[in-house]
């Protein structure tokens, strides 16, 4: 049996999305920047997708700008606001210590350029509070950037309340909603954010296309220089196929959102309950409330996450590790360390993430395979022997 349980990393393109994209590989080959009929046809397809994205997150189409991915959207929002308003407002930025690397690395680069960044700590379930944000504000705070939902443990931050704090102090707020859009309701008007990043491949659109919501009146500096595409804000010939796919996918994801959320949450809870019943001495790192419907992060004490991943893969199950070792970095996940896990436990973590395509049968297969893998690895682990001896 094959089980794809790494949907937080990327999702399979929906067949209906593929079908919607097909004209872009054939007759819809015009350049949207041209004024003749072929160009206008392509332009109409782009604008339709812009309307689909805007409707999905409740904003004006003119506030949506297409990008290549969530990373570009994050960098454009953060760097664009920081450099645009630094002279007028200041060089202080507020964030959390569990943000995605797309945010972290951008902020580190800005720190080298003279900006100051406050990294707010989260609690043991991965949450930051509006009160923490308020306490961190300074007269020179130019931006608050806090993710909507965490990519590793699934905690959903109180963005609406944090945005209210930002607004009351005249500070702009950006949120990385890459893990949220298409999985939970996202309404920029209700949230009160000024900028929001999203990425298509997280909700069954193709890779290589994303978008940035920029509230009307907010003017981040351009990240790139070039032509006049995207109303002179984001240069580069448009990825017509990707943009069409993004529009089609977000429309479908939001149309079925309530039903999909219930199904995926049921799978999540079934897996969590099964793990707790069958694997002793494990810890569920996913919070008990305000969490994404499809994310399960678990630490199995005294064994390595990479070993579990390899054996899961040998049994046809795709998951990912809470540790960054798989990417060549020997340090464990910064998110798991931030919620208070010691290094040795953080290293023994696995994340399963589901979408509406996953089934109960797949969850039950994981529950049949995973406990056996944990037992097998523990029998080989000297740390497990030591732990049992200490207890005895």
C-alpha positions in Angstrom: 0.0 0.0 0.0 1.2 3.5 -0.8 0.3 6.4 1.6 1.3 10.0 0.9 1.3 11.7 4.2 3.5 14.8 3.6 1.0 17.2 2.2 2.4 20.1 4.3 5.5 19.8 2.1 3.6 19.7 -1.2 0.4 18.3 -2.6 -0.5 16.4 -5.7 -1.9 18.6 -8.5 -5.7 18.1 -8.7 -6.7 16.6 -12.1 -9.3 19.3 -12.5 -6.5 21.9 -12.0 -4.4 20.2 -14.7 -7.3 20.3 -17.1 -7.8 24.0 -16.4 -4.2 24.6 -17.2 -4.0 22.7 -20.5 -5.0 25.7 -22.7 -1.9 27.5 -21.5 0.3 24.8 -23.1 -1.5 25.1 -26.4 -3.6 27.9 -27.9 -3.3 30.3 -24.9 0.3 31.1 -25.6 0.2 34.9 -26.0 2.1 37.3 -23.8 -0.3 39.1 -21.4 1.7 42.3 -21.8 0.8 42.6 -25.5 -2.3 44.4 -26.9 -3.3 42.1 -29.7 -5.9 39.3 -29.4 -3.5 36.5 -28.4 -2.1 38.6 -25.6 -5.5 39.7 -24.4 -6.7 36.1 -24.2 -3.8 35.3 -21.8 -4.4 38.5 -19.9 -8.0 37.6 -19.4 -6.9 34.2 -18.0 -4.6 35.9 -15.5 -7.3 38.3 -14.4 -9.8 35.5 -13.9 -7.3 33.8 -11.6 -6.7 37.0 -9.8 -10.4 37.3 -9.1 -10.5 33.7 -7.9 -7.7 34.2 -5.4 -9.2 37.5 -4.2 -12.6 35.9 -3.6 -11.0 33.1 -1.7 -9.3 35.4 0.8 -11.9 38.2 0.7 -10.0 41.1 -0.9 -10.0 43.2 -4.1 -8.5 41.6 -7.2 -6.2 44.7 -7.4 -4.7 43.7 -4.1 -3.4 40.3 -5.4 0.1 40.1 -7.0 1.3 36.8 -8.5 4.7 35.5 -7.5 6.8 32.4 -8.0 6.2 30.9 -4.6 5.6 31.5 -0.9 9.3 32.3 -0.3 9.3 35.1 -2.8 6.0 36.5 -1.4 7.5 36.4 2.2 10.7 38.1 1.1 8.9 40.7 -1.0 6.6 41.6 1.9 9.2 41.8 4.6 12.1 43.4 2.7 9.8 45.6 0.7 8.1 47.1 3.8 11.3 47.2 5.8 13.2 49.2 3.1 10.3 51.3 2.1 9.4 52.6 5.5 12.7 52.4 7.4 13.5 56.1 7.0 10.1 57.2 8.1 9.3 54.7 10.8 12.4 52.8 12.0 14.4 49.6 11.6 12.8 47.3 14.2 10.8 44.2 13.2 8.9 41.7 15.4 8.5 38.0 14.7 8.4 34.7 16.5 11.0 32.0 16.9 9.1 29.4 15.0 8.7 31.1 11.6 9.5 29.4 8.3 13.1 29.7 7.0 11.8 31.9 4.2 11.0 34.5 6.9 14.0 33.7 9.1 16.6 34.0 6.4 15.2 37.2 5.1 15.3 38.7 8.6 18.8 37.6 9.1 19.8 39.3 5.9 18.1 42.5 7.1 19.9 42.3 10.4 23.2 42.4 8.5 21.9 45.6 6.9 21.3 47.4 10.3 17.7 46.2 11.1 16.9 44.9 14.6 14.6 41.9 15.0 12.8 40.8 18.1 12.1 37.0 18.1 9.2 36.3 20.4 9.3 33.0 22.2 6.3 30.6 22.0 4.8 28.4 24.7 5.0 24.6 24.9 2.2 24.3 22.2 3.7 26.8 19.8 1.6 29.9 20.5 2.5 33.6 20.9 0.1 36.0 22.6 -1.0 39.5 21.5 0.3 40.7 24.9 3.8 39.6 23.9 3.6 41.5 20.7 2.3 44.6 22.4 5.1 44.5 25.0 7.7 44.1 22.2 6.5 47.2 20.2 8.9 50.2 20.1 8.5 53.6 18.5 10.8 52.4 15.7 8.9 49.2 14.9 8.3 49.1 11.2 6.8 45.7 10.8 5.3 42.7 12.5 5.6 39.4 10.7 4.0 36.3 12.2 2.8 33.1 10.5 -0.8 32.2 10.5 -0.2 28.4 10.9 3.0 26.6 11.7 4.3 24.2 9.1 5.8 21.7 11.5 3.4 21.4 14.4 0.2 23.1 13.0 -0.4 25.7 15.7 -2.7 28.5 14.5 -1.7 31.9 15.8 -4.2 34.6 17.0 -3.5 36.8 14.0 -6.7 38.8 14.3 -5.9 39.9 17.8 -2.3 40.5 17.0 -3.3 42.6 14.0 -5.5 44.7 16.2 -2.5 45.5 18.4 -0.5 46.4 15.3 -3.2 48.7 14.0 -3.7 50.4 17.3 0.0 51.3 17.2 0.2 52.2 13.6 2.4 49.3 12.7 2.0 47.2 9.5 1.6 43.4 9.8 2.4 40.6 7.4 1.5 37.0 7.8 2.9 33.9 6.1 -0.3 32.0 5.4 1.3 29.4 3.2 0.1 26.5 5.4 -3.3 28.0 6.1 -4.8 29.0 2.7 -6.8 26.1 1.3 -6.8 24.3 4.7 -8.6 26.7 7.1 -10.8 29.8 6.5 -8.6 32.8 5.6 -10.3 36.2 5.4 -7.9 39.1 5.2 -10.6 41.6 6.1 -11.5 39.7 9.3 -7.8 39.1 10.1 -6.9 42.7 9.6 -3.5 42.0 8.1 -1.7 44.3 5.6 0.1 41.7 3.7 -0.4 37.9 3.3 1.7 35.3 1.5 0.4 32.1 -0.1 1.7 29.3 -2.3 -0.2 27.2 -4.8 1.5 23.8 -4.3 0.2 23.6 -0.8 -3.4 23.2 -2.0 -3.2 21.1 -5.2 -2.0 23.8 -7.6 1.4 23.4 -9.4 4.7 24.3 -7.9 6.3 27.6 -8.9 3.4 29.9 -8.4 2.2 31.9 -5.4 0.7 35.2 -4.5 1.1 38.2 -2.2 -1.9 40.1 -0.9 -1.0 43.8 -0.4 -3.7 45.9 1.2 -4.6 49.0 -0.8 -2.5 51.9 0.3 0.4 49.8 1.4 3.5 50.2 -0.8 6.3 47.8 -0.3 9.4 48.4 -2.4 9.8 46.1 -5.4 11.9 43.0 -4.8 13.0 42.9 -8.4 13.5 45.3 -11.2 12.4 44.8 -14.8 9.3 45.2 -16.9 5.9 46.6 -16.0 4.1 43.4 -15.2 1.7 43.1 -12.2 1.0 46.8 -12.4 4.7 47.7 -12.2 5.1 45.9 -8.8 6.4 42.4 -9.7 8.3 42.3 -13.0 8.8 39.1 -15.1 6.7 37.5 -17.8 3.7 35.9 -16.1 3.6 32.1 -15.5 0.2 31.7 -17.3 -0.2 28.0 -16.7 0.8 28.3 -13.1 -1.5 31.3 -12.4 -4.5 29.5 -14.0 -3.7 26.5 -11.9 -3.5 28.6 -8.7 -6.9 30.2 -9.4 -8.6 26.9 -10.2 -7.1 25.2 -7.1 -7.9 27.9 -4.6 -11.5 28.1 -5.9 -12.0 24.4 -5.5 -10.2 24.2 -2.1 -12.3 27.0 -0.6 -15.6 25.7 -2.1 -15.2 22.4 -0.3 -13.4 23.7 2.7 -15.8 22.9 5.6 -16.3 19.3 4.4 -12.6 18.7 3.8 -11.7 20.1 7.2 -14.0 17.8 9.0 -12.7 14.8 7.1 -9.0 15.6 7.5 -9.5 16.5 11.2 -11.1 13.1 11.7 -8.0 11.4 10.1 -5.7 13.5 12.3 -7.5 12.5 15.5 -7.7 8.9 14.5 -3.9 8.8 14.0 -3.1 10.6 17.2 -5.4 8.3 19.3 -3.9 5.3 17.6 -0.3 6.4 18.2 -0.9 7.1 21.9 -2.5 3.7 22.4 0.2 1.7 20.5 3.5 3.5 21.0 4.7 4.0 24.6 6.8 7.0 25.6 5.9 9.2 22.7 4.9 12.8 22.7 2.4 14.5 20.4 3.8 17.9 19.5 0.8 19.1 17.6 -1.2 21.4 20.0 -4.5 20.3 21.5 -6.4 23.3 20.2 -6.2 26.0 17.5 -4.4 23.7 15.1 -4.4 22.8 11.5 -6.8 19.9 10.7 -4.3 17.7 8.9 -1.0 18.0 10.9 0.4 15.4 13.3 3.9 15.9 14.8 5.0 13.1 17.1 8.3 12.5 19.0 9.2 8.9 19.7 11.7 8.9 22.5 15.1 7.2 22.2 15.1 6.7 18.4 16.1 8.9 15.4 13.5 10.5 13.1 15.6 9.7 10.0 15.5 6.0 10.8 11.8 6.1 11.2 11.4 7.9 7.9 13.5 5.4 6.0 11.5 2.4 7.4 8.2 4.2 6.7 9.3 4.8 3.2 10.3 1.1 2.8 6.7 0.3 3.7 5.2 2.8 1.2 4.5 5.7 3.6 5.8 9.2 2.8 6.3 11.4 5.9 8.9 13.9 7.0 11.1 14.3 10.1 10.8 16.9 12.8 14.6 17.0 12.5 16.4 18.9 9.8 19.0 16.1 9.5 17.5 15.0 6.3 18.6 18.2 4.6 22.2 17.7 5.8 21.9 19.8 8.9 22.7 18.0 12.1 20.6 20.4 14.2 17.1 19.4 15.2 14.1 21.4 14.2 14.1 25.0 15.5 10.4 24.8 16.0 10.6 21.7 18.3 13.4 23.3 20.3 11.4 26.5 20.6 8.5 24.6 22.2 10.9 23.2 24.8 11.9 19.8 23.5 15.4 18.7 24.4 17.6 17.9 21.4 17.5 14.1 21.8 13.7 14.1 21.7 13.4 16.6 19.0 15.6 14.4 16.8 13.2 11.6 17.2 10.2 13.3 15.6 8.1 12.6 12.5 5.4 14.8 10.9 2.4 13.3 9.1 0.2 15.7 7.2 -3.0 14.9 5.4 -5.4 16.3 2.8 -8.9 15.4 1.7 -7.6 12.7 -0.6 -6.3 10.6 2.3 -8.5 7.8 3.6 -9.3 6.0 6.9 -7.7 2.9 5.4 -4.4 4.8 5.0 -4.5 5.9 8.6 -5.1 2.4 9.7 -2.2 1.2 7.6 0.1 3.8 9.2 -1.1 2.6 12.6 -0.3 -1.0 11.6 3.2 -0.2 10.4 4.4 2.7 12.6 4.3 1.0 16.0 6.2 -2.0 14.6 8.9 0.4 13.3 9.2 2.1 16.6 9.5 -1.2 18.4 12.1 -2.4 16.0 14.3 0.7 16.3 14.0 0.8 20.0 15.2 -2.8 20.2 18.3 -1.6 18.4 18.7 1.5 20.4 21.2 1.6 23.4 19.3 4.7 24.6 16.1 2.7 25.0 18.0 0.0 27.0 19.5 2.7 29.2 16.1 4.3 29.8 14.5 1.0 30.8 17.4 0.2 33.1 17.1 3.6 34.8 13.4 3.0 35.4 14.1 -0.5 36.9 
